[in-house]
Every structure is written in structure tokens, then in C-alpha cells.
Amino acid sequence: MILATGFFESLIEFEPLRYALIAGLCIGFIAPLTGSVVIIRRLSFIADTLSHFSLAGVTIGVFFSKLIPSDIIKINPIFMGIIFSIIGTFIIELLRSFYKNYKELSMTILLSLGVALSGLFIAITPGVSTSYTNALLFGSIMSVDENDIIIILITSVAILIFAFLYHKQIVSLCFDETYARVSGINVRVLQLAITIILAIVISVFMDLVGVLLISALLIVPVATAILCSNSFKQTITSAIIFSEVSILIGFYISYTLNFPIGATIVLFNILILLVVVTIIRIKKHYVKKEN
């Protein structure tokens, strides 16, 4: 109880902690919403690919921001990450046209390029510390400021509006692409729009949990929800609940035990998945016994 009181007092008094929690709750809602479409479309690997290519954009942005004085031109590494992510979606589509029978190769090629560029620019950028590199890989949610919150909220609202306006078309695309084409939906444009949204989500939230953990927040809550849901709507709802619970508990545990927030949230997501899998196995065992 004392620890809980201390946490809530810190939340009231410590502004960066409030910003971090707001950012966490936003990603807890948006990530599984986006991840549900990604998984149903069998594009799970694309999240990892775009996050690594976005990292390349961030590191290049950092390199040029240190090289070029800010009074000449101010380069925002996060916006560079967004640009690279969006460019990455077009590169994937282009490579797929060359590898029609091996479409997954396009993502492997782009991921490799992203990792190589990131490694190169981290190495040649002057003044890059180990702590900064760790923040890129594992996130630094406590560094979120007011400007970041504005970007996060605008991104979240824009995605919710898109999901509300095009939810019927998205569901149709996810479950019956042939029907979607016949009914007049421009499948190619919609697919590209979804991938671009995924790219933006990854770029905006990557700074919070890092390139190595962002795909886990997109995929793991949805993977858990699929096991205990009977419809697409139920899957999204359950995934958001699992995700938000993980965010809240992850924040509390990381605060009380001084654990890294991003890693704690992801580990709790995995724990929920293991609990759900265990419950399902126990239920199946008892059903077999009764029969």
C-alpha cells in the first residue's frame, strides 16, 4: 500500500512520469489495434522490418543533426525515422514485384539494410554514448516531453479516425481479399495505407520502447487475444485490455523495483500469454477427462 501511495504521489508531482504514463497508455491502445490487422493479414514480420529501417532513419538524423549546426537547419531524428519507415513500405512493395514467389524476401532485405545503416551511422556519429545506443534499442520512455505527447496524441487520434472511417473495408480486406476487390475496394491503396500507418506507429512509439521491443507490443497482446476470442472485434478489445493492463502493471513494477519500463511491459505481456495458454491447456485436459 505504501509503495502504491508513493507511486501515485510521484505521478502527481513528477511531470516526466505523467508524460511517460500517457504515452504508454496511448501505445497500449494503438499498438494492438494496428497489430490486429497486421497479424490477420499475416504481416507480423513487417513490424520488425520497418522498426529496423526506421532506426536507420533515426541514426542518420542524429548524424546530420550533429554535423549541421541547428541555426542552419534543425533536423529531427524522429521525423527522419518516420520518413524512412514510409519509404520502407514502398521499397517492400517494389521488391515484392521482383520476388513474386518469395515475397518475404523483400522484408529480410530491407531489415538487413536497416541494421547495416544503423550500425554504420552509430559508429561514425561523434559523441554517441552507450546510454544513447541502449535508448535506441530498448527505449527511453522517461525522456518523453510535452512536444512528444502532442505528436503521440495527434498520431493516435488520426489512426482512430482512419479506423472508424474505413473499418468495414479493413475487415473485408483482412478476411476476404477477393470479396473486397469485387465489392470495389481499392485493395492495393488500402493495403499501402495500412502499412504506412504501421510505419508511422512504429516510428512515433519506437523512441518509447526501442527498436527491439516495439514489435512485441504490436504482436504479443494480439497473439494472446486470438487464443481467447471468437471474433475480430473481440480480438481487438481483448488485445487492448491485455496491452493496457501490461502497461499499467509494467509501470508500477518498474517504478517500485527500478526495472527498465519497456522491458518490464513486454515481459508482463509474455506472462499474460503464458497464463492464457496454461488455462486453455488445463481446460482441454479436463474436457478430455469428462469425455
Phi, psi and omega in degrees: 000319180296317179297318179297318178298317179299321180295314182290326176295318178295325180296324180285319187272327189259104185300314179302327178292321177296314179300318180297319180293318178300314178298318179297317179294325177295313180291330177296335178268313187285320184300309178291331176298314177288318182298329179300315179293319181300315182290315180299325178279002180058048180239030185304320185291339182293332179297314177297317182300309183292327179294320179289324178287326175296322177301321177301317178298319179297313182294323176294321177299317178297317180302310183286332177293330177276333182280320184257125179302141184294339178285343176274305177206133180263117182258124178263113182302326180295317178294327174296321177297318178298314180300314180296321179298315180294317176301321179302323179297321179289323178296319178300313180297321179295313181295326178298329179291337177273331182243065186297328180266355181223059189296333180293341179299327182300321181287321178297318179297314182293320178299316179298318178297317180298315179297316181297313179296319180299311180300318181296310185285332173295321182290322186265354179280124181289140174079016178276120183269167177296322180296324178292318178298318177298322179296321177296318185281320187243359176090162178212069188295334180286351179270003181295131178244186184298320179296319178298318180298318179299314179299316181297316181293318178298315179299315182297314180295318180299319180292320178297319178297315178299315180297322180292317184288327188240022185296324180294316179295321180295316178298317179299316179296320183293320190254340180204086184296324180297314178298320180300318179294314182297324183280004173096006179283132176282090187300317183298314181293317180295317178299318179295319179298317179297318180293321178295319177299317176301317180299318180293316178303312181299314183294316183291318185267351182299326180295337184277317185240354176091159184295330184278344185246344185300320181293331178295321179290333177283324192258313190298313179301323179290319178300322177291315183297324180302325183290337185232026180232153182247359180209165180296317179298317179295323178298313180298314181299312180297319180298318179295318179298311179302318183294313181293321177299317179297320179298310184296312180292321178300318177297314183296313181296316182295327178289314185286327184252002180060042176268157173295132189296309183303312181296321180296318179298313180296317179298322178290326173301316178296321179299317177299317178301314180295321178296315180297315178300317180297315179298317179297317179295319178296317178299315179298322180297315181289326177296318178297320181295319181292327179279000000 
